[in-house]
Amino acid sequence: MDKSINHFSPTELAIRAEHFEVGLHCPIWSEVRQTLRYFGVVPAQLNPNSIALLVTFICYLREERIEFSLPFFRKLFNFRANRDGIAFFSGNNLKVKGLANKNHH
């Protein structure tokens, strides 16, 4: 049986130890589950910086009492995978800058 992170039973979830160091919690927050499900990845397929970005974004929204929105997250962040198959989120700087400017006027 293949034991890679892409092959696991429906009751298992692959998570890197580094993800807990950057803020991932168990049980996994609904916003994180929703995002992972949308992009079709498990936590172990994301680099630790992407988990940190997602958790930080959710914490910021919670602190500001803003409801998490997957379409909003998708507007601010891009989803990509590198040649090794590790996926990551990157900020869309123009959209983030534009949003910040609109919110500070």
Gaussian input, Z-matrix of N, CA and C with variables (Angstrom, degrees):
# hf/3-21g

backbone

0 1
 N
 C     1     B1
 C     2     B2     1     A1
 N     3     B3     2     A2     1     D1
 C     4     B4     3     A3     2     D2
 C     5     B5     4     A4     3     D3
 N     6     B6     5     A5     4     D4
 C     7     B7     6     A6     5     D5
 C     8     B8     7     A7     6     D6
 N     9     B9     8     A8     7     D7
 C    10    B10     9     A9     8     D8
 C    11    B11    10    A10     9     D9
 N    12    B12    11    A11    10    D10
 C    13    B13    12    A12    11    D11
 C    14    B14    13    A13    12    D12
 N    15    B15    14    A14    13    D13
 C    16    B16    15    A15    14    D14
 C    17    B17    16    A16    15    D15
 N    18    B18    17    A17    16    D16
 C    19    B19    18    A18    17    D17
 C    20    B20    19    A19    18    D18
 N    21    B21    20    A20    19    D19
 C    22    B22    21    A21    20    D20
 C    23    B23    22    A22    21    D21
 N    24    B24    23    A23    22    D22
 C    25    B25    24    A24    23    D23
 C    26    B26    25    A25    24    D24
 N    27    B27    26    A26    25    D25
 C    28    B28    27    A27    26    D26
 C    29    B29    28    A28    27    D27
 N    30    B30    29    A29    28    D28
 C    31    B31    30    A30    29    D29
 C    32    B32    31    A31    30    D30
 N    33    B33    32    A32    31    D31
 C    34    B34    33    A33    32    D32
 C    35    B35    34    A34    33    D33
 N    36    B36    35    A35    34    D34
 C    37    B37    36    A36    35    D35
 C    38    B38    37    A37    36    D36
 N    39    B39    38    A38    37    D37
 C    40    B40    39    A39    38    D38
 C    41    B41    40    A40    39    D39
 N    42    B42    41    A41    40    D40
 C    43    B43    42    A42    41    D41
 C    44    B44    43    A43    42    D42
 N    45    B45    44    A44    43    D43
 C    46    B46    45    A45    44    D44
 C    47    B47    46    A46    45    D45
 N    48    B48    47    A47    46    D46
 C    49    B49    48    A48    47    D47
 C    50    B50    49    A49    48    D48
 N    51    B51    50    A50    49    D49
 C    52    B52    51    A51    50    D50
 C    53    B53    52    A52    51    D51
 N    54    B54    53    A53    52    D52
 C    55    B55    54    A54    53    D53
 C    56    B56    55    A55    54    D54
 N    57    B57    56    A56    55    D55
 C    58    B58    57    A57    56    D56
 C    59    B59    58    A58    57    D57
 N    60    B60    59    A59    58    D58
 C    61    B61    60    A60    59    D59
 C    62    B62    61    A61    60    D60
 N    63    B63    62    A62    61    D61
 C    64    B64    63    A63    62    D62
 C    65    B65    64    A64    63    D63
 N    66    B66    65    A65    64    D64
 C    67    B67    66    A66    65    D65
 C    68    B68    67    A67    66    D66
 N    69    B69    68    A68    67    D67
 C    70    B70    69    A69    68    D68
 C    71    B71    70    A70    69    D69
 N    72    B72    71    A71    70    D70
 C    73    B73    72    A72    71    D71
 C    74    B74    73    A73    72    D72
 N    75    B75    74    A74    73    D73
 C    76    B76    75    A75    74    D74
 C    77    B77    76    A76    75    D75
 N    78    B78    77    A77    76    D76
 C    79    B79    78    A78    77    D77
 C    80    B80    79    A79    78    D78
 N    81    B81    80    A80    79    D79
 C    82    B82    81    A81    80    D80
 C    83    B83    82    A82    81    D81
 N    84    B84    83    A83    82    D82
 C    85    B85    84    A84    83    D83
 C    86    B86    85    A85    84    D84
 N    87    B87    86    A86    85    D85
 C    88    B88    87    A87    86    D86
 C    89    B89    88    A88    87    D87
 N    90    B90    89    A89    88    D88
 C    91    B91    90    A90    89    D89
 C    92    B92    91    A91    90    D90
 N    93    B93    92    A92    91    D91
 C    94    B94    93    A93    92    D92
 C    95    B95    94    A94    93    D93
 N    96    B96    95    A95    94    D94
 C    97    B97    96    A96    95    D95
 C    98    B98    97    A97    96    D96
 N    99    B99    98    A98    97    D97
 C   100   B100    99    A99    98    D98
 C   101   B101   100   A100    99    D99
 N   102   B102   101   A101   100   D100
 C   103   B103   102   A102   101   D101
 C   104   B104   103   A103   102   D102
 N   105   B105   104   A104   103   D103
 C   106   B106   105   A105   104   D104
 C   107   B107   106   A106   105   D105
 N   108   B108   107   A107   106   D106
 C   109   B109   108   A108   107   D107
 C   110   B110   109   A109   108   D108
 N   111   B111   110   A110   109   D109
 C   112   B112   111   A111   110   D110
 C   113   B113   112   A112   111   D111
 N   114   B114   113   A113   112   D112
 C   115   B115   114   A114   113   D113
 C   116   B116   115   A115   114   D114
 N   117   B117   116   A116   115   D115
 C   118   B118   117   A117   116   D116
 C   119   B119   118   A118   117   D117
 N   120   B120   119   A119   118   D118
 C   121   B121   120   A120   119   D119
 C   122   B122   121   A121   120   D120
 N   123   B123   122   A122   121   D121
 C   124   B124   123   A123   122   D122
 C   125   B125   124   A124   123   D123
 N   126   B126   125   A125   124   D124
 C   127   B127   126   A126   125   D125
 C   128   B128   127   A127   126   D126
 N   129   B129   128   A128   127   D127
 C   130   B130   129   A129   128   D128
 C   131   B131   130   A130   129   D129
 N   132   B132   131   A131   130   D130
 C   133   B133   132   A132   131   D131
 C   134   B134   133   A133   132   D132
 N   135   B135   134   A134   133   D133
 C   136   B136   135   A135   134   D134
 C   137   B137   136   A136   135   D135
 N   138   B138   137   A137   136   D136
 C   139   B139   138   A138   137   D137
 C   140   B140   139   A139   138   D138
 N   141   B141   140   A140   139   D139
 C   142   B142   141   A141   140   D140
 C   143   B143   142   A142   141   D141
 N   144   B144   143   A143   142   D142
 C   145   B145   144   A144   143   D143
 C   146   B146   145   A145   144   D144
 N   147   B147   146   A146   145   D145
 C   148   B148   147   A147   146   D146
 C   149   B149   148   A148   147   D147
 N   150   B150   149   A149   148   D148
 C   151   B151   150   A150   149   D149
 C   152   B152   151   A151   150   D150
 N   153   B153   152   A152   151   D151
 C   154   B154   153   A153   152   D152
 C   155   B155   154   A154   153   D153
 N   156   B156   155   A155   154   D154
 C   157   B157   156   A156   155   D155
 C   158   B158   157   A157   156   D156
 N   159   B159   158   A158   157   D157
 C   160   B160   159   A159   158   D158
 C   161   B161   160   A160   159   D159
 N   162   B162   161   A161   160   D160
 C   163   B163   162   A162   161   D161
 C   164   B164   163   A163   162   D162
 N   165   B165   164   A164   163   D163
 C   166   B166   165   A165   164   D164
 C   167   B167   166   A166   165   D165
 N   168   B168   167   A167   166   D166
 C   169   B169   168   A168   167   D167
 C   170   B170   169   A169   168   D168
 N   171   B171   170   A170   169   D169
 C   172   B172   171   A171   170   D170
 C   173   B173   172   A172   171   D171
 N   174   B174   173   A173   172   D172
 C   175   B175   174   A174   173   D173
 C   176   B176   175   A175   174   D174
 N   177   B177   176   A176   175   D175
 C   178   B178   177   A177   176   D176
 C   179   B179   178   A178   177   D177
 N   180   B180   179   A179   178   D178
 C   181   B181   180   A180   179   D179
 C   182   B182   181   A181   180   D180
 N   183   B183   182   A182   181   D181
 C   184   B184   183   A183   182   D182
 C   185   B185   184   A184   183   D183
 N   186   B186   185   A185   184   D184
 C   187   B187   186   A186   185   D185
 C   188   B188   187   A187   186   D186
 N   189   B189   188   A188   187   D187
 C   190   B190   189   A189   188   D188
 C   191   B191   190   A190   189   D189
 N   192   B192   191   A191   190   D190
 C   193   B193   192   A192   191   D191
 C   194   B194   193   A193   192   D192
 N   195   B195   194   A194   193   D193
 C   196   B196   195   A195   194   D194
 C   197   B197   196   A196   195   D195
 N   198   B198   197   A197   196   D196
 C   199   B199   198   A198   197   D197
 C   200   B200   199   A199   198   D198
 N   201   B201   200   A200   199   D199
 C   202   B202   201   A201   200   D200
 C   203   B203   202   A202   201   D201
 N   204   B204   203   A203   202   D202
 C   205   B205   204   A204   203   D203
 C   206   B206   205   A205   204   D204
 N   207   B207   206   A206   205   D205
 C   208   B208   207   A207   206   D206
 C   209   B209   208   A208   207   D207
 N   210   B210   209   A209   208   D208
 C   211   B211   210   A210   209   D209
 C   212   B212   211   A211   210   D210
 N   213   B213   212   A212   211   D211
 C   214   B214   213   A213   212   D212
 C   215   B215   214   A214   213   D213
 N   216   B216   215   A215   214   D214
 C   217   B217   216   A216   215   D215
 C   218   B218   217   A217   216   D216
 N   219   B219   218   A218   217   D217
 C   220   B220   219   A219   218   D218
 C   221   B221   220   A220   219   D219
 N   222   B222   221   A221   220   D220
 C   223   B223   222   A222   221   D221
 C   224   B224   223   A223   222   D222
 N   225   B225   224   A224   223   D223
 C   226   B226   225   A225   224   D224
 C   227   B227   226   A226   225   D225
 N   228   B228   227   A227   226   D226
 C   229   B229   228   A228   227   D227
 C   230   B230   229   A229   228   D228
 N   231   B231   230   A230   229   D229
 C   232   B232   231   A231   230   D230
 C   233   B233   232   A232   231   D231
 N   234   B234   233   A233   232   D232
 C   235   B235   234   A234   233   D233
 C   236   B236   235   A235   234   D234
 N   237   B237   236   A236   235   D235
 C   238   B238   237   A237   236   D236
 C   239   B239   238   A238   237   D237
 N   240   B240   239   A239   238   D238
 C   241   B241   240   A240   239   D239
 C   242   B242   241   A241   240   D240
 N   243   B243   242   A242   241   D241
 C   244   B244   243   A243   242   D242
 C   245   B245   244   A244   243   D243
 N   246   B246   245   A245   244   D244
 C   247   B247   246   A246   245   D245
 C   248   B248   247   A247   246   D246
 N   249   B249   248   A248   247   D247
 C   250   B250   249   A249   248   D248
 C   251   B251   250   A250   249   D249
 N   252   B252   251   A251   250   D250
 C   253   B253   252   A252   251   D251
 C   254   B254   253   A253   252   D252
 N   255   B255   254   A254   253   D253
 C   256   B256   255   A255   254   D254
 C   257   B257   256   A256   255   D255
 N   258   B258   257   A257   256   D256
 C   259   B259   258   A258   257   D257
 C   260   B260   259   A259   258   D258
 N   261   B261   260   A260   259   D259
 C   262   B262   261   A261   260   D260
 C   263   B263   262   A262   261   D261
 N   264   B264   263   A263   262   D262
 C   265   B265   264   A264   263   D263
 C   266   B266   265   A265   264   D264
 N   267   B267   266   A266   265   D265
 C   268   B268   267   A267   266   D266
 C   269   B269   268   A268   267   D267
 N   270   B270   269   A269   268   D268
 C   271   B271   270   A270   269   D269
 C   272   B272   271   A271   270   D270
 N   273   B273   272   A272   271   D271
 C   274   B274   273   A273   272   D272
 C   275   B275   274   A274   273   D273
 N   276   B276   275   A275   274   D274
 C   277   B277   276   A276   275   D275
 C   278   B278   277   A277   276   D276
 N   279   B279   278   A278   277   D277
 C   280   B280   279   A279   278   D278
 C   281   B281   280   A280   279   D279
 N   282   B282   281   A281   280   D280
 C   283   B283   282   A282   281   D281
 C   284   B284   283   A283   282   D282
 N   285   B285   284   A284   283   D283
 C   286   B286   285   A285   284   D284
 C   287   B287   286   A286   285   D285
 N   288   B288   287   A287   286   D286
 C   289   B289   288   A288   287   D287
 C   290   B290   289   A289   288   D288
 N   291   B291   290   A290   289   D289
 C   292   B292   291   A291   290   D290
 C   293   B293   292   A292   291   D291
 N   294   B294   293   A293   292   D292
 C   295   B295   294   A294   293   D293
 C   296   B296   295   A295   294   D294
 N   297   B297   296   A296   295   D295
 C   298   B298   297   A297   296   D296
 C   299   B299   298   A298   297   D297
 N   300   B300   299   A299   298   D298
 C   301   B301   300   A300   299   D299
 C   302   B302   301   A301   300   D300
 N   303   B303   302   A302   301   D301
 C   304   B304   303   A303   302   D302
 C   305   B305   304   A304   303   D303
 N   306   B306   305   A305   304   D304
 C   307   B307   306   A306   305   D305
 C   308   B308   307   A307   306   D306
 N   309   B309   308   A308   307   D307
 C   310   B310   309   A309   308   D308
 C   311   B311   310   A310   309   D309
 N   312   B312   311   A311   310   D310
 C   313   B313   312   A312   311   D311
 C   314   B314   313   A313   312   D312

   B1=1.4588
   B2=1.5303
   B3=1.3115
   B4=1.4594
   B5=1.5300
   B6=1.3342
   B7=1.4620
   B8=1.5314
   B9=1.3167
   B10=1.4622
   B11=1.5229
   B12=1.3262
   B13=1.4629
   B14=1.5133
   B15=1.3202
   B16=1.4584
   B17=1.5239
   B18=1.3190
   B19=1.4589
   B20=1.5241
   B21=1.2960
   B22=1.4543
   B23=1.5195
   B24=1.3181
   B25=1.4629
   B26=1.5231
   B27=1.3269
   B28=1.4694
   B29=1.5285
   B30=1.3198
   B31=1.4703
   B32=1.5221
   B33=1.3303
   B34=1.4646
   B35=1.5210
   B36=1.3287
   B37=1.4575
   B38=1.5198
   B39=1.3224
   B40=1.4590
   B41=1.5224
   B42=1.3353
   B43=1.4695
   B44=1.5197
   B45=1.3199
   B46=1.4702
   B47=1.5253
   B48=1.3082
   B49=1.4582
   B50=1.5331
   B51=1.3401
   B52=1.4641
   B53=1.5225
   B54=1.3218
   B55=1.4610
   B56=1.5233
   B57=1.3109
   B58=1.4677
   B59=1.5269
   B60=1.3236
   B61=1.4637
   B62=1.5250
   B63=1.3316
   B64=1.4670
   B65=1.5242
   B66=1.3357
   B67=1.4573
   B68=1.5088
   B69=1.3310
   B70=1.4574
   B71=1.5273
   B72=1.3110
   B73=1.4585
   B74=1.5153
   B75=1.3056
   B76=1.4632
   B77=1.5173
   B78=1.2987
   B79=1.4603
   B80=1.5278
   B81=1.3092
   B82=1.4673
   B83=1.5199
   B84=1.3255
   B85=1.4639
   B86=1.5242
   B87=1.3093
   B88=1.4668
   B89=1.5254
   B90=1.3360
   B91=1.4656
   B92=1.5302
   B93=1.3338
   B94=1.4646
   B95=1.5279
   B96=1.3292
   B97=1.4676
   B98=1.5321
   B99=1.3233
   B100=1.4691
   B101=1.5317
   B102=1.3125
   B103=1.4648
   B104=1.5253
   B105=1.3254
   B106=1.4633
   B107=1.5275
   B108=1.3247
   B109=1.4603
   B110=1.5307
   B111=1.3307
   B112=1.4609
   B113=1.5329
   B114=1.3453
   B115=1.4566
   B116=1.5320
   B117=1.3294
   B118=1.4593
   B119=1.5138
   B120=1.3323
   B121=1.4660
   B122=1.5249
   B123=1.3153
   B124=1.4662
   B125=1.5228
   B126=1.3283
   B127=1.4667
   B128=1.5260
   B129=1.3217
   B130=1.4686
   B131=1.5241
   B132=1.3165
   B133=1.4603
   B134=1.5252
   B135=1.3259
   B136=1.4655
   B137=1.5180
   B138=1.3227
   B139=1.4514
   B140=1.5380
   B141=1.3356
   B142=1.4651
   B143=1.5233
   B144=1.3340
   B145=1.4688
   B146=1.5221
   B147=1.3194
   B148=1.4619
   B149=1.5230
   B150=1.3196
   B151=1.4668
   B152=1.5213
   B153=1.3413
   B154=1.4644
   B155=1.5211
   B156=1.3303
   B157=1.4559
   B158=1.5264
   B159=1.3153
   B160=1.4642
   B161=1.5280
   B162=1.3268
   B163=1.4652
   B164=1.5270
   B165=1.3202
   B166=1.4705
   B167=1.5270
   B168=1.3165
   B169=1.4658
   B170=1.5261
   B171=1.3174
   B172=1.4665
   B173=1.5290
   B174=1.3305
   B175=1.4696
   B176=1.5183
   B177=1.3371
   B178=1.4662
   B179=1.5255
   B180=1.3272
   B181=1.4626
   B182=1.5209
   B183=1.3179
   B184=1.4687
   B185=1.5274
   B186=1.3234
   B187=1.4646
   B188=1.5238
   B189=1.3226
   B190=1.4609
   B191=1.5259
   B192=1.3266
   B193=1.4684
   B194=1.5345
   B195=1.3327
   B196=1.4563
   B197=1.5206
   B198=1.3184
   B199=1.4554
   B200=1.5231
   B201=1.3319
   B202=1.4593
   B203=1.5285
   B204=1.3136
   B205=1.4574
   B206=1.5215
   B207=1.3121
   B208=1.4649
   B209=1.5294
   B210=1.3421
   B211=1.4779
   B212=1.5437
   B213=1.3257
   B214=1.4622
   B215=1.5245
   B216=1.3398
   B217=1.4642
   B218=1.5299
   B219=1.3308
   B220=1.4654
   B221=1.5229
   B222=1.3303
   B223=1.4719
   B224=1.5189
   B225=1.3269
   B226=1.4578
   B227=1.5245
   B228=1.3376
   B229=1.4593
   B230=1.5224
   B231=1.3339
   B232=1.4657
   B233=1.5183
   B234=1.3147
   B235=1.4522
   B236=1.5142
   B237=1.3360
   B238=1.4671
   B239=1.5238
   B240=1.3119
   B241=1.4686
   B242=1.5216
   B243=1.3410
   B244=1.4636
   B245=1.5273
   B246=1.3000
   B247=1.4700
   B248=1.5212
   B249=1.3351
   B250=1.4649
   B251=1.5221
   B252=1.3337
   B253=1.4549
   B254=1.5175
   B255=1.3296
   B256=1.4584
   B257=1.5181
   B258=1.3138
   B259=1.4624
   B260=1.5219
   B261=1.3301
   B262=1.4578
   B263=1.5176
   B264=1.3226
   B265=1.4539
   B266=1.5149
   B267=1.3095
   B268=1.4621
   B269=1.5160
   B270=1.3159
   B271=1.4530
   B272=1.5075
   B273=1.3074
   B274=1.4526
   B275=1.5271
   B276=1.3293
   B277=1.4641
   B278=1.5179
   B279=1.3133
   B280=1.4608
   B281=1.5229
   B282=1.2993
   B283=1.4586
   B284=1.5211
   B285=1.3370
   B286=1.4645
   B287=1.5220
   B288=1.3431
   B289=1.4654
   B290=1.5194
   B291=1.3215
   B292=1.4577
   B293=1.5125
   B294=1.3142
   B295=1.4579
   B296=1.5291
   B297=1.3297
   B298=1.4714
   B299=1.5161
   B300=1.3172
   B301=1.4567
   B302=1.5228
   B303=1.3220
   B304=1.4636
   B305=1.5284
   B306=1.3248
   B307=1.4621
   B308=1.5210
   B309=1.3222
   B310=1.4642
   B311=1.5188
   B312=1.3134
   B313=1.4800
   B314=1.4965
   A1=110.05
   A2=116.86
   A3=123.04
   A4=108.84
   A5=117.41
   A6=122.00
   A7=112.32
   A8=117.80
   A9=119.48
   A10=109.70
   A11=116.06
   A12=120.03
   A13=112.51
   A14=117.17
   A15=120.12
   A16=113.15
   A17=117.89
   A18=121.62
   A19=109.42
   A20=115.43
   A21=120.88
   A22=108.21
   A23=115.62
   A24=118.96
   A25=109.83
   A26=117.90
   A27=120.66
   A28=113.81
   A29=117.70
   A30=120.00
   A31=112.49
   A32=118.38
   A33=122.47
   A34=110.60
   A35=115.54
   A36=121.52
   A37=108.15
   A38=117.06
   A39=122.04
   A40=110.03
   A41=115.75
   A42=121.73
   A43=107.99
   A44=117.06
   A45=121.54
   A46=109.60
   A47=116.93
   A48=121.52
   A49=110.72
   A50=117.11
   A51=121.20
   A52=112.53
   A53=117.10
   A54=120.23
   A55=111.78
   A56=116.71
   A57=119.30
   A58=110.66
   A59=116.66
   A60=121.24
   A61=111.96
   A62=117.43
   A63=120.79
   A64=112.55
   A65=117.40
   A66=118.79
   A67=118.10
   A68=119.06
   A69=119.75
   A70=108.95
   A71=116.99
   A72=122.78
   A73=110.80
   A74=115.89
   A75=122.19
   A76=107.33
   A77=119.86
   A78=123.41
   A79=110.77
   A80=114.10
   A81=120.15
   A82=108.94
   A83=115.62
   A84=121.45
   A85=110.81
   A86=115.22
   A87=120.35
   A88=111.90
   A89=117.58
   A90=120.90
   A91=110.93
   A92=116.37
   A93=120.90
   A94=109.23
   A95=116.84
   A96=120.94
   A97=110.56
   A98=116.26
   A99=121.47
   A100=110.38
   A101=117.17
   A102=121.61
   A103=110.90
   A104=116.74
   A105=120.47
   A106=110.93
   A107=115.61
   A108=120.29
   A109=110.39
   A110=117.16
   A111=121.01
   A112=111.19
   A113=116.01
   A114=119.99
   A115=112.58
   A116=117.46
   A117=121.20
   A118=114.27
   A119=116.20
   A120=120.58
   A121=110.30
   A122=114.91
   A123=121.58
   A124=106.59
   A125=118.36
   A126=119.28
   A127=114.14
   A128=117.82
   A129=120.31
   A130=112.98
   A131=118.01
   A132=120.88
   A133=112.15
   A134=117.35
   A135=121.57
   A136=110.40
   A137=116.38
   A138=118.20
   A139=109.16
   A140=117.86
   A141=120.45
   A142=114.18
   A143=118.21
   A144=120.02
   A145=111.69
   A146=117.02
   A147=120.40
   A148=111.38
   A149=116.40
   A150=119.81
   A151=108.68
   A152=117.25
   A153=121.09
   A154=110.82
   A155=117.89
   A156=121.83
   A157=110.33
   A158=117.07
   A159=121.47
   A160=111.09
   A161=117.36
   A162=121.08
   A163=110.73
   A164=117.35
   A165=121.19
   A166=110.65
   A167=116.34
   A168=120.99
   A169=110.48
   A170=116.97
   A171=121.38
   A172=110.79
   A173=116.90
   A174=120.49
   A175=111.23
   A176=116.34
   A177=120.06
   A178=110.22
   A179=116.75
   A180=119.73
   A181=111.24
   A182=116.72
   A183=120.23
   A184=110.85
   A185=116.45
   A186=120.41
   A187=111.68
   A188=116.24
   A189=121.73
   A190=112.59
   A191=116.28
   A192=122.94
   A193=112.19
   A194=113.60
   A195=121.30
   A196=107.20
   A197=116.25
   A198=120.12
   A199=110.64
   A200=116.59
   A201=121.78
   A202=109.45
   A203=115.63
   A204=121.91
   A205=107.87
   A206=116.73
   A207=120.42
   A208=111.61
   A209=119.77
   A210=118.59
   A211=112.15
   A212=117.62
   A213=121.46
   A214=109.94
   A215=117.42
   A216=121.65
   A217=109.66
   A218=116.67
   A219=121.19
   A220=112.04
   A221=117.85
   A222=120.16
   A223=111.36
   A224=116.68
   A225=120.58
   A226=114.02
   A227=116.46
   A228=119.90
   A229=111.44
   A230=114.86
   A231=121.80
   A232=109.10
   A233=116.65
   A234=123.23
   A235=107.94
   A236=116.05
   A237=121.44
   A238=109.50
   A239=115.66
   A240=121.16
   A241=108.00
   A242=116.22
   A243=119.19
   A244=109.74
   A245=117.05
   A246=121.47
   A247=112.87
   A248=117.50
   A249=121.54
   A250=112.35
   A251=116.95
   A252=120.24
   A253=114.00
   A254=117.32
   A255=120.34
   A256=107.89
   A257=116.40
   A258=121.76
   A259=109.95
   A260=115.73
   A261=119.75
   A262=110.43
   A263=114.16
   A264=121.85
   A265=107.32
   A266=116.27
   A267=120.28
   A268=107.56
   A269=114.71
   A270=119.55
   A271=111.65
   A272=115.33
   A273=120.93
   A274=105.34
   A275=116.62
   A276=122.36
   A277=114.05
   A278=118.14
   A279=119.57
   A280=110.76
   A281=117.61
   A282=120.59
   A283=111.00
   A284=117.58
   A285=120.72
   A286=109.72
   A287=117.20
   A288=121.29
   A289=111.17
   A290=116.56
   A291=120.85
   A292=111.69
   A293=116.81
   A294=120.94
   A295=110.47
   A296=115.97
   A297=120.03
   A298=110.55
   A299=118.04
   A300=121.65
   A301=111.14
   A302=118.24
   A303=121.67
   A304=111.51
   A305=116.65
   A306=120.70
   A307=113.23
   A308=118.47
   A309=120.52
   A310=113.31
   A311=117.76
   A312=119.93
   A313=110.02
   D1=137.51
   D2=179.27
   D3=-76.22
   D4=123.50
   D5=-177.83
   D6=-102.90
   D7=21.65
   D8=179.12
   D9=-70.69
   D10=169.32
   D11=-178.73
   D12=-67.33
   D13=-13.95
   D14=-179.98
   D15=-89.45
   D16=-4.76
   D17=-177.66
   D18=-128.15
   D19=103.50
   D20=178.62
   D21=-150.92
   D22=160.78
   D23=-178.78
   D24=-75.40
   D25=163.64
   D26=-179.91
   D27=-61.20
   D28=-17.57
   D29=-179.95
   D30=-96.04
   D31=0.36
   D32=-179.30
   D33=-109.10
   D34=154.81
   D35=177.31
   D36=-141.74
   D37=126.51
   D38=179.79
   D39=-87.34
   D40=121.75
   D41=179.64
   D42=-133.61
   D43=134.99
   D44=176.18
   D45=-80.30
   D46=145.74
   D47=177.94
   D48=-59.58
   D49=-35.52
   D50=-179.26
   D51=-60.77
   D52=-26.30
   D53=-178.44
   D54=-66.62
   D55=-32.69
   D56=177.09
   D57=-71.19
   D58=-30.10
   D59=178.62
   D60=-69.52
   D61=-24.56
   D62=-178.43
   D63=-103.28
   D64=9.97
   D65=170.35
   D66=118.24
   D67=-2.55
   D68=177.89
   D69=-69.25
   D70=138.99
   D71=-177.73
   D72=-120.81
   D73=155.10
   D74=169.80
   D75=-115.45
   D76=134.80
   D77=-1.60
   D78=-67.00
   D79=153.47
   D80=-177.99
   D81=-67.68
   D82=129.97
   D83=-178.57
   D84=-57.81
   D85=148.25
   D86=-178.69
   D87=-59.88
   D88=-35.84
   D89=179.50
   D90=-64.35
   D91=-38.74
   D92=178.18
   D93=-67.61
   D94=-46.54
   D95=178.96
   D96=-57.96
   D97=-45.33
   D98=-179.53
   D99=-60.01
   D100=-44.44
   D101=-178.60
   D102=-66.61
   D103=-45.95
   D104=179.79
   D105=-62.44
   D106=-43.26
   D107=179.55
   D108=-61.70
   D109=-43.55
   D110=-179.19
   D111=-59.30
   D112=-45.84
   D113=-176.91
   D114=-85.09
   D115=-6.40
   D116=176.20
   D117=70.12
   D118=37.16
   D119=179.87
   D120=-126.76
   D121=160.06
   D122=171.07
   D123=-103.77
   D124=158.78
   D125=-177.50
   D126=-52.03
   D127=-38.68
   D128=-177.25
   D129=-64.11
   D130=-16.96
   D131=178.10
   D132=-83.95
   D133=-9.51
   D134=178.98
   D135=-100.66
   D136=143.33
   D137=175.70
   D138=-72.02
   D139=157.07
   D140=-177.71
   D141=-57.23
   D142=-34.82
   D143=178.71
   D144=-62.15
   D145=-35.12
   D146=179.44
   D147=-69.56
   D148=-38.56
   D149=175.69
   D150=-64.03
   D151=-44.25
   D152=178.87
   D153=-60.50
   D154=-42.45
   D155=178.97
   D156=-61.63
   D157=-46.81
   D158=-178.74
   D159=-63.95
   D160=-46.51
   D161=-179.86
   D162=-64.60
   D163=-41.91
   D164=179.32
   D165=-63.73
   D166=-42.89
   D167=178.16
   D168=-59.85
   D169=-45.61
   D170=179.43
   D171=-63.99
   D172=-43.29
   D173=178.29
   D174=-60.89
   D175=-42.31
   D176=178.40
   D177=-60.93
   D178=-47.35
   D179=179.63
   D180=-60.09
   D181=-42.99
   D182=179.55
   D183=-63.17
   D184=-42.07
   D185=179.47
   D186=-62.85
   D187=-37.26
   D188=-179.82
   D189=-86.94
   D190=0.51
   D191=-178.53
   D192=59.00
   D193=43.09
   D194=177.16
   D195=-109.10
   D196=130.75
   D197=-179.76
   D198=-71.16
   D199=136.60
   D200=177.83
   D201=-63.69
   D202=138.10
   D203=178.37
   D204=-136.04
   D205=119.58
   D206=178.25
   D207=-60.71
   D208=-42.74
   D209=176.38
   D210=-59.33
   D211=-37.48
   D212=177.95
   D213=-65.48
   D214=-45.98
   D215=178.09
   D216=-58.46
   D217=-44.48
   D218=-178.67
   D219=-64.42
   D220=-30.69
   D221=177.43
   D222=-70.51
   D223=-33.23
   D224=-176.35
   D225=-87.79
   D226=-27.38
   D227=-173.25
   D228=-130.11
   D229=141.20
   D230=176.83
   D231=-96.47
   D232=152.15
   D233=177.25
   D234=-114.62
   D235=127.26
   D236=-178.80
   D237=-142.49
   D238=165.21
   D239=173.67
   D240=-129.44
   D241=142.34
   D242=177.90
   D243=-87.98
   D244=-178.69
   D245=-176.72
   D246=-63.59
   D247=-24.83
   D248=179.51
   D249=-82.57
   D250=-2.19
   D251=-179.74
   D252=86.55
   D253=4.88
   D254=176.60
   D255=-84.57
   D256=126.65
   D257=-177.45
   D258=-91.71
   D259=157.49
   D260=178.23
   D261=-155.55
   D262=158.21
   D263=173.26
   D264=-102.80
   D265=141.90
   D266=174.06
   D267=-132.50
   D268=146.36
   D269=-179.82
   D270=-72.59
   D271=140.64
   D272=173.54
   D273=-91.92
   D274=91.65
   D275=-170.03
   D276=-54.16
   D277=-40.65
   D278=-178.71
   D279=-64.02
   D280=-43.18
   D281=-179.09
   D282=-70.01
   D283=-40.00
   D284=178.63
   D285=-64.56
   D286=-44.08
   D287=178.42
   D288=-61.39
   D289=-44.60
   D290=-179.85
   D291=-63.04
   D292=-40.78
   D293=178.69
   D294=-65.07
   D295=-43.64
   D296=179.47
   D297=-61.40
   D298=-42.04
   D299=179.77
   D300=-64.33
   D301=-40.40
   D302=178.91
   D303=-65.60
   D304=-36.04
   D305=-176.63
   D306=-79.69
   D307=-14.37
   D308=-177.15
   D309=-105.46
   D310=8.52
   D311=178.57
   D312=-98.64

